[in-house]
Amino acid sequence: MPLSPFNSVSDLEIRLHPVPEALWKSLSRGQFASRELYRLRLQAEHALLVSGFDELVCLDLLKFTPFDYQVRAAQIALRHFRGRGMLCDEVGLGKTIEAGLVLKEYLVRNVVQRVLVVTPAALVEQWREELATKFGLPNFVTTADPEFRAAGLEGWERFPRLIASLATARRADHRARLVQIPYDLVIVDEAHHLKNRASASWKFVNDLQRKFILLLTATPVENDLDELYNLITLLKPGQLSTPREFRKQFVARGDPRQPKNRGQLRELLGDVMVRHSRGQVNINLPPRQASTVRLQLTQQEAEFYAAVSGMVRKQLGTLPSPSGGKGQQSTLRGIEGESLRQVDRFALLTLQREIGSSPQAAESTLRSLASRAATAGQRDHLLALAEQATRIPTWAKADALEKLLSTIFHADKTEKVLLFTHFRRTLGLLAERLRMMGIDFVTYHGALDIAAKQQAIADFQGRAQVLLSTEAAGEGRNLQFCRTMINFDIPWNPMRIEQRVGRIHRVGQTREVRIYNLSARGTIEDYLLQLLDQKLNMFELVIGEMDMILGRLLDERDFEDLLLDVWVQAQNDAELQAGFSQLGETLLQARQAHQKTREYDEALFGEDFSSE
Amino acid sequence: MSQEPSLQDLILGYCQQVGGLVEPPAYGIYEVLLPDDVAARWGFPAHQRFLFAEEEHRAVLEGSATQGSVATEGSAATLLHYGHPLVETVVEELRRQSANGLFFVNNVRLEKPGLFSVIEKAVGLPNAKLFPVPDAVERRRLYHYVRFNFKASLIADEKRELILPIWMHLQSGYPVKSDDIERLAVLDVVNQFKHLDPAELAWLPRPPANPLSEEVLHPLLERARLAARIALGDTLQSLEKRLRRFLELDHARLSQYYDDLQKDAEKRLQKADADHRPALEAKLSAIETERQAKLADVVQKYRLRVDLELVNLAVIAQPKLDLKVEIKKRTAASQRQVAWDPLRHTVEPLACDICGLPGEELHLCENGHLAHAACLAPQCVECKRTFCQKCAESLQNCVVCARPVCVHSLARCPECQRVTCHEHVNLCHAANGEPQRIQAASPEAAASLEKAAPAAAPVPTPHGAELAARRKAAKKRGIPKARTTSVKKPVAGPTGDYVDIYFGAAKPLVSAYVMVKKREIAVRSWELTDGGIAVYCQCGNWYCREDGLVYRPAPDGQIEAQIMSNIRELMAEYHVPEKKLHFYRVVGEAVDARRLILTGRWKDPAALEAARTGFDNLK
């Protein structure tokens, strides 16, 4: 029986929340409040009422202050796009923030319950951190979490707020489950990975059931206007008509990148897209200056480094790369013909990084590997290396650090320095060194509780000259009262370097930022720095551009794996140089391609889609 | 009580409520001294200086000439705003309390000379009269209103909240409009009518002694929930209209898009060779599946739901005068307590025993129930007895003419045990052991007890002479051509406000609802059957010339015109202007449509040909 308007209101579901027991009890006991209290109780409820999206109620619940343009973009997505839109701000302007605002607003208003965030693998943790630290949403589960893995495929249903990598989610077994689940909100970061409607990724996102969907990309069009069509079709099928009609109406004959009927196209895009450029939003950060302090390892350090590197090379040369990377060797032979377990790849990778930080940092990993060694020979060798690590009397890197700090404080006693190291062991040793130098410092690491962390920051802002920190301070903390940063060891993932830099080079920073990288000649880090700094000018890139460049390069692999493969496969220095050179070329090409895409999108969209 | 929230009022009021001292403002700054335990609980110093206005705060901070003495006097004032930790603390603390209210209306005069005459004039009884009950006396008793304060959340793809007070009459169990009460009543916290007994609760079968017990308030809360639906009516309708508009736009966009994709795919399929056909057929099927999925997504997106949360309630006790009266007609009688409200100077309406809502006019049913006209069952065609819907089992349908006849008047055949009216006795098994079905010739309405949905009604299969007569009439009428106005003289009858047309792909059925003030007064449907286009009509006319007719389907391409012509005739019958015609396409839910678009069997040439053949074979 079809509905008629007369029936429609009466058929509407009106749900009454359970009444608190206390309310009934007080009535049956004849307990009533005074007139004034009764009235105030109603007023308190009035104070919390939400109306339309003209005013975002989530703003008071945030742990940071968003920019006006970000708030406007979120309002447009909520009011005008009604939850189905594309956020296309230029790199570094905070698309994640805008999407987070929309998400938070929906959650606070109880309009959504089930949320799925789909991102490149490398950004999953970053999303989780941002949502937890900035938006007060700590209960997002990622597909890498133990509880999700333990639940298997049921996990998709069980956890209503999930962050998943696109690569994981679109796998056949996962996808089959996911498309059965009705999501309230789906957010897809780096949505330009969905530009091809014949791709598994596009089809996967298209098949998801959702009420609302947000696509985030700084480069909605790279090679062909069809890419734009494919993205918009995910949001609102039919907005740009059929593919054939779209090409006929809006794409110049013979040039798939050249639009026509721009006015009409702009109008249609305006229903689904918002984009801000750097120039529009007046966010100008002071420049950043990077310097590399290259040092020579002492002979004992160099011997130790070579010995461990050689062992790592040998071992890793016998194991396949995690995602079937290029150059994989199929023979499996250990030190004495035995193979090591796959999990040891991670240990070996860590070891190789530790020796780049300090010899002592490698000791525990060496001993751990020794305890798992398949043969006595292996074990003895590893233990010998561990012993060697503790007996090295020199520490060239720390000496270089000492000189650097002296120079910095000599020039300005009031200067604050943020000193990063990845490893706790190194952190402990550096703390001793700073103490011996008589420098007032505080340490910061993940094992501190919240109060201790806050105290450390407060002390750094106050009396302390140096904040000696692990990666923990690279996450979420704003330290823009400081403008000098020293990377004692270099993370192999450039995005992590960028995260570190982002603590001081951000809005609120008024002075030129100075970044010092300590690098020992002949180490992987040295090659990496040359690649990133000299080849790519990474430290001059805008925040977020590194993400974009690496995104072109990597799908499922980590940059760290890529780096390690180059290191391991080279048999000599020449091959090493060649390997890194090739990697550098690839990165450069990716950067150039990104630059071209950026320019094209700027020309295509201009400033027509801002929230102003 | 004003519901306009003022932050100043809220904070200062609550500070006083918890025992704090609030000094009158100096230059807009309020000095507040909180009790130590409250200050400790809130985590703020006991002595506070509050500001609620931005300009005054700026003046204090800047230490302007006129404010200089304030700025130097001591600690700075705290600018309070929504979101400030103190405000949050106060609001949260208040929200943890129910804070129900109990108030009394004492400003009334409990005297009404000639109460029975007043009641007699006020209570509308179309089929009965009011009589005094011997020895009945006017009583002064306490009646109660319960004001349920709900927070209503209207959630679709956005959310709006409002405070929704619903006033319920505790003794009668129905919702009341509160405007007069709020305007006239002076609410006191002391009961000056303590000596009065509470009135009985007429709507509960076994009311407990305490009218404010959970056994009463629970079911009353449920009634309030239903009343909230009506109270929100206008807000919901405008919101639904808006959502329906968005849904329609999205629906149209998606339909156009998938229609175009389908057309493209079909064109390619026509030209494809055998190798490529399976893939294209699969693609066609996938397009349709995707269409349904996307439509389902948008329907979900705009689906409206309402959440009610009871914030607190207030009980308002008011003394009233009541008197027991008897409502009587020839065949039935019932006694009721009728109350006189001395505040509004009105007689309180009695409640309908069926829907529970008050009625200005109520009918007395044969079993002593009072009911609105709309809550009655059809009248018995023989004795004209009136039954309400609760007593509908006292009525049965004549198996021959389907008219209602009550248990007192029906005739039961001793042979076949079937029930008929007196006019059709012996016709219950006249057609080879089956009832002879004929159209009612008597002036009474041919309404059925069960208002079957047109979709469920069987195709009428007229017999014999009656069939021939119908066929002649149909042939004479021929195939109606499309006309912009009806040429038939409109039948004098009720006037409709507008007509809603529903159609969909699921069944070859078009239904027209003639509406007056949002109530249906007639429903007519056209269904494509194997024997032609069958017409069903429930219009309350004693004889409807359209009901049961069968039309021969027009040639392919003219079906819509044929149905539209019938629709216009219906509109002409009820004097509904051309513009007041709305179309709805049923796709799970009813969605606005610009015009009548028939699909499925209506456009299937084979089905139409079969229907024409079936019609022709009816000869």
Interface residues (C-beta under 8 A of the other chain):
Chain A: M1 P2 L3 S4 P5 F6 S8 V9 S10 L12 E13 I14 R15 L16 H17 V19 P20 A22 L23 W24 S26 L27 S28 G30 Q31 F32 A33 S34 R35 E36 L37 Y38 R39 L40 R41 L42 Q43 A44 E45 H46 A47 L48 L49 V50 S51 G52 F53 D60 L78 R79 R82 G83 R109 N110 V111 P182 N206 D207 Q209 R210 K211 F212 K236 P237 G238 Q239 S241 T242 R244 E245
Chain B: M1 Q3 P5 S6 L7 D9 L10 G13 Y14 Q16 Q17 Y82 G83 V87 V90 V91 L94 R95 Q97 S98 A99 N100 G101 L102 F103 N149 K151 S153 I155 D157 E158 K159 R160 E161 L162 I163 L187 V189 N210 L212 S213 E214 L217 L221 E222 R225 L226 A228 R229 L232 G233 L236 Q237 E240 F246 D250 R253 L254 Q256 Y257 Y258 D260 L261 D264 E290 A293 K294 A296 D297 Q300 K301 L304 R305 V306 D307 L308 E309 L310 V311 N312 L313 A314 V315 A453 A455 D500 Y502 G504 S511 Y513 M515 K518 R519 E520 Y584 V586 E589 A590
